[in-house]
């Protein structure tokens, strides 16, 4: 696997409702993307745990995982067979999200993709909104 992915499984009953592809998926995808990007801005994982500051940040200042902004700007969402996925195609996205050995050092986990309270709230809000709109159409 190249990069890092988070699969968001959606109940099959949602797929049959009017506007699923045209309205619901784009709204949910964009909202979850903004939540993932907020983890970079807040420098904390999806469960609220602050990221360990990088050596560069400790020495020079700035934001952890945001030297050039490439990882932040590489985040995307796309439709999948089971719902949608969030991710980054950058090879180093996975090691930063999960932590682990990298060369001769050990990188701490600095998760930016995961399912925390913000993701759950965005999901529940968009599902409720979509179901309400579908009821109005019927």
Number of C-alpha atoms within 10 A of each C-alpha: 7 11 15 20 20 14 19 18 12 16 9 10 7 16 15 9 17 17 15 16 14 9 11 20 22 16 17 20 23 15 17 26 19 15 19 25 19 17 22 21 14 13 22 18 22 21 15 13 11 14 19 14 16 18 10 13 15 11 8 9 11 13 17 20 22 16 12 8 11 12 19 20 11 13 21 19 21 14 15 13 9 13 18 18 19 22 21 22 16 14 13 14 25 23 19 19 20 15 15 14 10 11 7 6 8 11 17 17 16 27 24 27 27 18 16 13 12 18 20 12 12 16 19 13 12 19 18 11 12 22 16 11 15 15 10 8 10 7
